[in-house]
Amino acid sequence: MLTPQHRKTTAFARPLALLAALSVTLLTGCGSWGFPGVYRINVEQGNIVTQEMIDQLKPGMTRRQVRYILGTPLVEDPFHSARWEYLYLLRNGNDTLREQRLTVYFEGDTLLRYTSTLPPTDSEGEETESTDTDNADAVASAADSSS
């Protein structure tokens, strides 16, 4: 038998539980767009590989020498044992700020070749960029010399 006090508690608890369930449902939807003003840190994942490290790679090196220079690969696929992947991601929240990939190919135990998405560097170690104005000047000078 329910007492009047118990009825009041039950009548109050039911809407409160419904309100809590509704609040949780609405707040989980906020995760996709984020709260305004929330600071997101930069997250680095993978292997940091520099151009100086890549410059040390020479065809004919052993796997052990490559591992000494570059470190342990992020992906060492058992189905493709002749290939090592060195990946690097820099993210801020869901935005990818930088993505770099170095793939090293072996034949047996020796380095055959590698591919990289790192930008090339000049002799002082600074990144070089080709701009449209550089290309336009080269085309203009070639046109002047041919006429």
N, C-alpha and C positions, 0 to 999 in steps of 0.2 A: 504494500500500500504506500502510495506516494504522499508525502506530507507537503503542505503548502510551501515550505522552505525549499524542499527538494525540487518542486516544480519550477520555482523561480531560478534556481541554479541551472537546471536543464534547459530552460527557455533562454537563458543568457549564454550558455556554453555553445549551443548549436550555431547561432549567428557569428559568434566569435571564431569558431572553428572554420566556418565558411569564409569569413573575412581573411583569416590566416592562409587558407588554401588559395584564395584568389590573389592575395599579395605575393605569395611565392610564385604562382604561375606568371603574373605580370612581371616580376623582377627577373625571372629567368630569360624572358624575351629581351631584356635590356642588355644582355651580354653581347649581342650581335653588333650593336652600334656604339656601345661604351658610354660611360658617364662623362659629361663635359668636365674638363679641367683635370682629369686623371692623368698623371704622369706615367708614361710607359718607357721603360728602360730599353737600351739597345742590348740585344742578345746575340752573341757570337756563337756559332756552332760549326764544328768541323776542324779541318787542318788549316793553319795559317801557313801559306806557302808564298815566299817572296821571289822576286825575279832573280835575286842573287843565288837562291837555292837552285832555281831552274838552270841558271848559267853553269852550275857545277856538274850537271848531268851530261854524260858523254855516252854515246852508243858503245856497247861492249862491257859496261859496268855490270857487276853482279847484283843480284837482288839485295844482298846484305849491304853493299855499298849504297844503293839507292835508299834503302831503309835508314841508313845512318845519316844521309843528307836530308831526306824529306820527313823522316819519322814514320810511324806506323800508319798505313793507309786507312782512311775512314771506311772504305768498302773494299774487301778482299773476297770477291765472289768465288765460291767453290766451283761454280759451273764455268767460269771464265778465269782459270788460274793464271793465264798469261796476261792479265790486265789488273792494274791497281787503280783505284779512284781516290783522288784527294779533293774533297769538296769543302767549301767555305761559304757560310751564309751569315750576313749581318742583317738582323731584323729589328724593327721597332714596331712592336705590336703585330699587326697582320701585314705591314708593309715591308717588303724586302728592299733593303738599301743597297746591298752589294752581294753579288753571287759570283764565285770563282770556282773553276773546275780545272783540275789537272789530271789527265789520264796517262798512265805509264804502261807501255806494252813491252812484254818480254818474249823472247824466243828461247825456250829452255830456262837457263838460269841467267841469261845475259839480257841487258837492256837493248831493245830493238829501236824504239822511238817513243815519243811522247807528244801529246797535244795539250794545249793550254788556252784558257780564256783570259789569262792575265794580260793587261795592256803592255806593249813593248816599252822598254826604257832606253834612254840615251846613255852616253858614256858616263855621265855624272850620276846616274841612278834616278833621274827624274822622269816621270811619265811623259811620253811624247804624244801629241794629239795632231792629227791632220785636220786642217780646217779647210773650208771652201775657198777662203782667200788664198791659201797656199796653192791649192790646185788651180785656181783661176790665174794666178801669176805664172805658174809653170806652163799652162796652156797658151797664155798670151806671149810669153817669151819664145815658145816653140813656133808660134804663128809668125812672129816677127823675124825669126831666123830663117824660116822657109820662104819668105817673100823677098 
